[in-house]
C-alpha cells in the first residue's frame, strides 16, 4: 500500500522554467521524463522532493522563491501531467 510520502508527481512545465529549476538545484537527469513537441518538459518528483522544493517558496528571501511556487500544495495540481492515450 502506498503512503502519501510515496506519491510521485508527474509535472509538465515550459522548458525554460525547467532549465531555471535545473540551474537553481543542479537537477540531474533522473527527474526528466521527456520533451514534448510544444517545448514543454515532463518530469517527476516524489512527495519528499516536492516538500523540499516548497520550503523555498514560503518566504521571498531567497533566489529560489518564485521558481518553487509551483511545488506548494495549492499550486502543484496546475502542473500535473496526464498522458493522453488514443
Z-matrix of the N, CA and C atoms (Angstrom, degrees):
N
C 1 1.449
C 2 1.526 1 109.23
N 3 1.326 2 116.04 1 130.25
C 4 1.461 3 120.20 2 179.76
C 5 1.516 4 110.55 3 -81.52
N 6 1.315 5 114.69 4 139.51
C 7 1.458 6 119.92 5 174.24
C 8 1.519 7 107.92 6 -98.03
N 9 1.312 8 116.40 7 169.50
C 10 1.465 9 120.10 8 -179.37
C 11 1.521 10 110.82 9 -60.49
N 12 1.333 11 117.50 10 -34.01
C 13 1.466 12 119.71 11 -179.08
C 14 1.526 13 111.62 12 -70.70
N 15 1.343 14 118.36 13 -13.34
C 16 1.459 15 121.97 14 176.69
C 17 1.527 16 112.16 15 -88.25
N 18 1.310 17 117.80 16 -6.19
C 19 1.468 18 121.20 17 -175.55
C 20 1.516 19 110.42 18 -60.48
N 21 1.316 20 115.30 19 137.82
C 22 1.455 21 122.14 20 174.96
C 23 1.528 22 107.76 21 -114.10
N 24 1.314 23 116.61 22 127.29
C 25 1.453 24 122.31 23 177.51
C 26 1.524 25 108.22 24 -97.22
N 27 1.311 26 116.94 25 129.90
C 28 1.457 27 121.91 26 171.90
C 29 1.520 28 105.92 27 -105.57
N 30 1.321 29 115.15 28 118.75
C 31 1.458 30 121.31 29 -170.50
C 32 1.525 31 111.29 30 -119.15
N 33 1.338 32 115.51 31 152.96
C 34 1.458 33 122.59 32 178.84
C 35 1.524 34 107.82 33 -128.26
N 36 1.338 35 115.87 34 121.42
C 37 1.464 36 121.62 35 179.13
C 38 1.526 37 109.41 36 -141.08
N 39 1.336 38 117.70 37 161.15
C 40 1.470 39 120.00 38 175.87
C 41 1.530 40 110.58 39 -60.18
N 42 1.326 41 115.37 40 146.95
C 43 1.464 42 120.36 41 -176.82
C 44 1.526 43 111.93 42 -57.91
N 45 1.318 44 117.77 43 -37.92
C 46 1.471 45 120.27 44 179.76
C 47 1.527 46 111.15 45 -62.42
N 48 1.320 47 117.36 46 -37.77
C 49 1.463 48 121.14 47 178.07
C 50 1.528 49 110.16 48 -67.66
N 51 1.328 50 117.10 49 -40.68
C 52 1.472 51 121.07 50 176.90
C 53 1.526 52 110.17 51 -62.87
N 54 1.330 53 116.91 52 -40.07
C 55 1.468 54 120.88 53 177.73
C 56 1.523 55 111.13 54 -61.69
N 57 1.334 56 117.31 55 -40.95
C 58 1.470 57 120.58 56 177.64
C 59 1.532 58 110.88 57 -64.72
N 60 1.334 59 116.78 58 -40.16
C 61 1.470 60 119.68 59 175.79
C 62 1.523 61 110.11 60 -60.44
N 63 1.330 62 115.26 61 -47.06
C 64 1.459 63 120.01 62 -179.13
C 65 1.512 64 112.30 63 -60.50
N 66 1.318 65 116.90 64 -38.28
C 67 1.468 66 120.95 65 178.67
C 68 1.525 67 111.62 66 -69.78
N 69 1.317 68 116.61 67 -35.53
C 70 1.468 69 120.55 68 -178.39
C 71 1.515 70 112.82 69 -74.35
N 72 1.327 71 116.90 70 -32.11
C 73 1.468 72 120.41 71 -173.20
C 74 1.514 73 114.66 72 -120.73
N 75 1.323 74 118.78 73 3.83
C 76 1.463 75 121.05 74 -176.21
C 77 1.527 76 110.96 75 51.36
N 78 1.334 77 116.16 76 51.26
C 79 1.456 78 121.04 77 179.20
C 80 1.522 79 109.78 78 -62.64
N 81 1.308 80 115.83 79 139.69
C 82 1.458 81 118.12 80 173.26
C 83 1.530 82 108.74 81 -94.52
N 84 1.302 83 116.50 82 178.06
C 85 1.464 84 121.14 83 -174.21
C 86 1.525 85 114.11 84 -71.18
N 87 1.314 86 118.91 85 -5.49
C 88 1.460 87 119.61 86 -177.93
C 89 1.528 88 112.25 87 -70.82
N 90 1.318 89 118.70 88 -18.19
C 91 1.461 90 121.88 89 178.54
C 92 1.532 91 111.58 90 -80.04
N 93 1.330 92 116.33 91 -31.56
C 94 1.454 93 122.97 92 -171.60
C 95 1.527 94 111.45 93 -73.19
N 96 1.346 95 116.49 94 134.72
C 97 1.457 96 121.06 95 173.45
C 98 1.523 97 111.30 96 -108.69
N 99 1.347 98 116.77 97 -54.39
C 100 1.467 99 118.57 98 179.66
C 101 1.519 100 111.60 99 -165.86
N 102 1.343 101 113.58 100 160.62
C 103 1.451 102 122.19 101 174.17
C 104 1.520 103 106.99 102 -103.56
N 105 1.317 104 116.63 103 126.90
C 106 1.456 105 121.61 104 -179.32
C 107 1.530 106 110.46 105 -88.73
N 108 1.317 107 116.38 106 162.43
C 109 1.465 108 121.50 107 -178.77
C 110 1.522 109 113.12 108 -61.95
N 111 1.339 110 117.81 109 -26.83
C 112 1.470 111 121.04 110 -178.76
C 113 1.530 112 112.37 111 -88.01
N 114 1.336 113 117.15 112 20.00
C 115 1.464 114 124.40 113 177.77
C 116 1.533 115 112.63 114 64.60
N 117 1.312 116 116.07 115 33.57
C 118 1.459 117 122.83 116 171.50
C 119 1.520 118 108.30 117 -107.93
N 120 1.307 119 115.96 118 153.34
C 121 1.464 120 122.58 119 179.10
C 122 1.519 121 108.75 120 -111.03
N 123 1.321 122 116.03 121 137.69
C 124 1.459 123 122.18 122 172.32
C 125 1.527 124 106.55 123 -106.05
N 126 1.316 125 116.06 124 127.51
C 127 1.463 126 121.01 125 179.97
C 128 1.515 127 109.03 126 -145.02
N 129 1.308 128 116.66 127 172.61
C 130 1.461 129 120.27 128 -177.30
C 131 1.526 130 110.70 129 -133.18
N 132 1.323 131 114.22 130 150.46
C 133 1.459 132 122.31 131 173.32
C 134 1.524 133 108.21 132 -140.71
N 135 1.304 134 115.66 133 149.49
C 136 1.466 135 120.39 134 176.21
C 137 1.534 136 109.43 135 -82.83
N 138 1.295 137 116.12 136 168.55
C 139 1.471 138 120.44 137 176.71
C 140 1.528 139 110.67 138 -59.81
N 141 1.320 140 117.51 139 -40.54
C 142 1.471 141 120.14 140 178.95
C 143 1.524 142 111.48 141 -64.68
N 144 1.331 143 117.35 142 -39.93
C 145 1.462 144 120.43 143 177.02
C 146 1.526 145 110.45 144 -66.22
N 147 1.339 146 116.94 145 -41.50
C 148 1.463 147 120.85 146 177.70
C 149 1.518 148 110.32 147 -57.68
N 150 1.323 149 116.89 148 -45.26
C 151 1.469 150 121.01 149 179.05
C 152 1.527 151 110.88 150 -61.43
N 153 1.327 152 116.27 151 -42.23
C 154 1.466 153 120.25 152 179.35
C 155 1.526 154 110.66 153 -61.77
N 156 1.328 155 117.26 154 -49.03
C 157 1.464 156 121.05 155 179.94
C 158 1.529 157 110.81 156 -62.88
N 159 1.315 158 117.25 157 -38.92
C 160 1.472 159 119.77 158 -176.19
C 161 1.526 160 112.61 159 -68.74
N 162 1.322 161 118.49 160 -20.25
C 163 1.466 162 119.63 161 177.73
C 164 1.530 163 111.16 162 -61.87
N 165 1.334 164 117.19 163 -29.18
C 166 1.466 165 121.08 164 179.08
C 167 1.526 166 112.13 165 -76.54
N 168 1.337 167 117.58 166 -14.62
C 169 1.463 168 122.10 167 -176.56
C 170 1.517 169 112.87 168 -95.11
N 171 1.308 170 117.63 169 6.05
C 172 1.457 171 120.02 170 -174.22
C 173 1.517 172 114.03 171 -88.63
N 174 1.328 173 117.50 172 -23.73
C 175 1.464 174 119.14 173 175.48
C 176 1.524 175 108.57 174 -146.74
N 177 1.294 176 115.51 175 142.04
C 178 1.458 177 121.51 176 -175.51
C 179 1.524 178 110.77 177 -82.87
N 180 1.326 179 115.62 178 60.05
C 181 1.461 180 120.84 179 -178.58
C 182 1.526 181 111.85 180 -121.94
N 183 1.323 182 116.99 181 10.81
C 184 1.456 183 120.03 182 -178.93
C 185 1.526 184 109.88 183 -144.04
N 186 1.318 185 116.73 184 162.47
C 187 1.466 186 121.28 185 -176.63
C 188 1.533 187 113.17 186 -73.22
N 189 1.304 188 117.85 187 -7.71
C 190 1.467 189 121.90 188 -179.74
C 191 1.532 190 113.11 189 -97.66
N 192 1.312 191 117.47 190 -0.98
C 193 1.462 192 121.94 191 -174.28
C 194 1.526 193 112.94 192 -53.53
N 195 1.335 194 117.25 193 -56.02
C 196 1.469 195 120.41 194 -173.44
C 197 1.517 196 112.57 195 -69.60
N 198 1.311 197 117.03 196 -41.02
C 199 1.466 198 119.90 197 -177.21
C 200 1.532 199 111.51 198 -68.36
N 201 1.322 200 117.28 199 -22.43
C 202 1.464 201 121.01 200 -177.98
C 203 1.529 202 114.15 201 -94.39
N 204 1.312 203 117.47 202 -2.66
C 205 1.466 204 120.20 203 178.78
C 206 1.526 205 111.90 204 -56.36
N 207 1.314 206 117.18 205 -32.40
C 208 1.465 207 121.15 206 -177.72
C 209 1.525 208 112.65 207 -64.24
N 210 1.325 209 118.30 208 -19.89
C 211 1.459 210 121.58 209 -177.47
C 212 1.528 211 113.80 210 -89.27
N 213 1.315 212 117.57 211 -4.47
C 214 1.466 213 120.16 212 175.93
C 215 1.531 214 109.14 213 -68.17
N 216 1.316 215 117.97 214 144.95
C 217 1.475 216 120.47 215 -177.46
C 218 1.530 217 113.76 216 -53.99
N 219 1.319 218 117.26 217 -35.43
C 220 1.473 219 119.59 218 -178.09
C 221 1.525 220 112.44 219 -74.18
N 222 1.333 221 118.31 220 -14.50
C 223 1.463 222 121.66 221 -176.03
C 224 1.521 223 115.06 222 -110.53
N 225 1.311 224 118.21 223 -24.65
C 226 1.466 225 119.79 224 -168.23
C 227 1.524 226 113.70 225 -63.49
N 228 1.319 227 117.93 226 -30.34
C 229 1.467 228 119.49 227 -178.64
C 230 1.531 229 111.92 228 -65.44
N 231 1.321 230 117.46 229 -23.50
C 232 1.471 231 120.83 230 178.02
C 233 1.527 232 111.41 231 -66.51
N 234 1.317 233 117.00 232 -21.65
C 235 1.461 234 121.76 233 -175.14
C 236 1.531 235 113.23 234 -107.55
N 237 1.320 236 117.29 235 -3.95
C 238 1.464 237 118.76 236 -178.26
C 239 1.515 238 110.71 237 -64.87
N 240 1.315 239 115.24 238 140.72
C 241 1.459 240 122.63 239 -175.75
C 242 1.515 241 109.26 240 -113.22
N 243 1.313 242 114.75 241 130.79
C 244 1.468 243 120.82 242 174.84
C 245 1.510 244 106.41 243 -122.44
N 246 1.310 245 115.22 244 119.58
C 247 1.471 246 120.21 245 -177.32
C 248 1.520 247 109.68 246 -67.81
N 249 1.311 248 114.13 247 130.43
C 250 1.462 249 119.36 248 178.44
C 251 1.528 250 108.68 249 -82.58
N 252 1.311 251 115.69 250 132.44
C 253 1.452 252 120.50 251 176.32
C 254 1.522 253 108.91 252 -109.60
N 255 1.294 254 114.57 253 142.79
C 256 1.468 255 118.47 254 -176.47
C 257 1.513 256 110.38 255 -95.21
